[in-house]
Amino acid sequence: MWPWPRLLKSLEMEIHNDNWGPPMLLSDKDILREIKKGTIVIDPFNREQLQTNGYDVRVGPVYYVLRDDIDVFFPFVKDLIKKVYERRKAKEETIDIEGCRIRGRFIKIPPHGFVLAATLERTKTTENIVPSLRCRSSLSRAGISIARCAGLGDIGFDGVWTMGVVNHLPVTYYLPVGLRVGQIVFMKTESPAEKAYAGKYLGDREPALPKLYADKDLATLLEINNRGEKDEG
């Protein structure tokens, strides 16, 4: 006779084991539990930013814009990256919009413009916790996106989140520094990662410029000669 009660109990214990089980989205209670365990780190952490199934993140003051005097963008050469981006830091200022005077720190995004900004919060996940950044729906309704299709993080990532902030409107947009712009949700994989993230954006503390030039397979795709070098081709 099969010991069904014992087998069912064993299966139940496996399903509730923190290191095994089907992938799932974490609730606020789950997130707090993982923070206590140390598998999720959010710094700084504010309980008021914890939502039903995610954590709201704010935009910081440092950002990068594309220079106005460029006519081509080729992000596969390190020296060219430095030449096309300009680093800025939002400062206290007063703006006048339709007779309304508003004082604060703003990231100024031109019509249909694009900037690289970063979250004020640093996050880290370990074991089988996968973070993912999504734009707040209220901001999306106001014509802004922050992650497009690049919001999925990696197990082991540690740093602030660089956001490709896009103004989809035909007018200038003033984005207040410190505004809650996105929400990070956390998911569990079926098992812990065999190899944690150790990529080129690990440890970022401000917006990171693209590092496509560091892709390991780039040399098999392109032959790049610096100006002045003899072209033997």
N, C-alpha and C positions, 0 to 999 in steps of 0.2 A: 504493500500500500504506500502510495506517494505521500511524503510528509508536506502536503500543500501549505498548511499554516506556517511552517518553519521557512519554506521556500519564499512565500509571499513576504514574510517579515524580513528576510534577507534582502529581497529585491527592494523593498521599501527603504531599508537602511542605505543601500547603494545609491538610490535615486536622490536621497537627501544628503549624501556625502558631498562636501564642498568641492572636492576635486574630481567629481564625476557627475555626469548628467547631461541632459540635452541643453543646447544653447538657449539662453534666455536673457531678456531685458531686465535690468535691476530696478527695483522700486526704491523709494526713499529709505525705507527700512533696510533694504539690502545694501544700499550704498553706505549707510552709517555703520553697518556691521563690517563691511569690507574695509572701511577707514579704520575701524578699531583693530582689525586684524593686520593692517598695514599693507594690504594688497591694492588699496587706492589711497593716493596722497593728493590733496588739494590744498594749495598754499598761495594766498591766505584762504582760510575756510570761514564762511559766514553762514550760519544755520538758515538765515532768511533767504539765501540764494538756492537752497535745496528745494527742488520741486518734486512733484509726485513720482516721476521716474527719470530725473535728471538733475543737473546742477547748472544754474545760470552763470555765465562768464561775462566779464566786462572788457571793454576795449581800452588799451593803454595809450599813452601820449606820443610814443615814438612811431613814426611811419615812414614809408618810402614811396616816392612818386617817380614816374618816368619823366625824364627831362624833356622839355619842349622842343629842343633843337635836334632831336634824333629823327631819322627817317627810315630806319630799319632796326629790327630787334633780333639779335642772334645770341641766345643765352648759353651757347655751348663752348664759349671761350671765357675763362675767368676774368681776364683783363677787360673784356667788353662789358661784362656785367657791371663792374664798378663804374663804368663810364655812362651807362644809361639810367642808373637810379640815383636819386638825390634823397639823402636822409634829412628828415625834418622832425621837430619836436613841437607839439602844440603848446602855445603860450596863452596866458590869460588875455582876453580881448573882448571888446564890445562890438556886436554886430547890430545893424539896423535892418529889420525885415518888415516891410509894409507898415512902417511907423512904430514897430515894436522894438525896443532896445533890449538886447539880451547879452548878458555878460557870462563868460565861461571860457573853457578851453575846448577848441574844436579841431577836428580833422576836416579840412576843406577838400571836398571831392568835386572836381569839375563835371560838367554835363557828360554823361556816358563815360565818366572817368573811372580809373582803377588805382587803388593804392594797396600797399602791403602794410598791414597793421598787426598787432599781436594782443593776446589776452593779457590782462593783469595777473591772472591766476596761472600758476604752474601746476601741472598735473603729472602724476606718475602712476602706472599700473603694472602689476606683476602677476605671475602665475598664469591664470586663464581669464584675466579681465581685459576686455577690448573697449577702448574709449572711442566715441564718435561725436564730432561736432556738427550741430545743426543751427541754422539761422532761426532767430526768434520769429514767429509768424507775424508779430506786430511790425517788425522791421521790414519783413518781406512785403507786407502790405503798403509800406511807405517807399517802396522802390529800391531797396537795398538787399544785396546778397553778400554773404561773407565766406562761403566755403565752396560754392558751386558743387562740383562732384568730387572734391578732394578732402572730405571731412572725416574719412575713416582713419583712425589711429592704429597703433601697433602695441602689442603686449611688450612692455619694457620701455616704452617711450617715457622720457623724463624731460620736461621743459614747458615753456609757454607755447601757445598755439599761434602760428603765423596764419593770418587770414587774408585771402585775396578779396578785398572789399570792393564791390562794384556798385556804382551809381547808375541805375538803369533809366534815370529820368533825364530830360533835355534841359535841366536847370541845375545850378550849383547846389550842393548838398553840404550842410554843416553837421557833422556827426560829433555829438558831445563826448569828450573823454570821460571814461568811467561808466558810460551807459552799458546796461546789460544788452549785449548784441546777439548772444547765442546761448545754446544749451548743450552741454556735454552729457550724452547718455552712455551708460556702461552696460556691456553685454558679457556673458560668460560663454567661453567655448566649451566644447565637450570634454576637452582634456587640456592640461597646461601646455604651453608652447615648448617645443624641444629647444628652440633657440630664441632668446629674447631680442628685441630690437637693439641694434648697435649701429644704426645708420648715421648719415652725415648731418642730420638735424638734431641729434641727441644733445641735450644740455642747453638748448637755446634759451636766452633770457630776454631777447627782444626780437623784432621781426627778422626772419632769416631770408636773405636773398636766395633765388633759385640756384641750386648747385648741380644742374644738369651736366656741367663740364666734368663732374667727378664720377659720372656713371661708368662702371667698369667695362661695359660693352661699347662705349662710344668710339673707341679706337678701331673697332671692326666696321664702323659705319662711316666714319669721316676721316679724311686726311687733312690735317690743319697745319699750315706753315705760317709762322709769324712773319709780318712784313719785314722785308730786308733779307730774309733767308733765301738761299738759292733754291729755286724750284727745279728739282731733277726730273719732274714728270714731263 
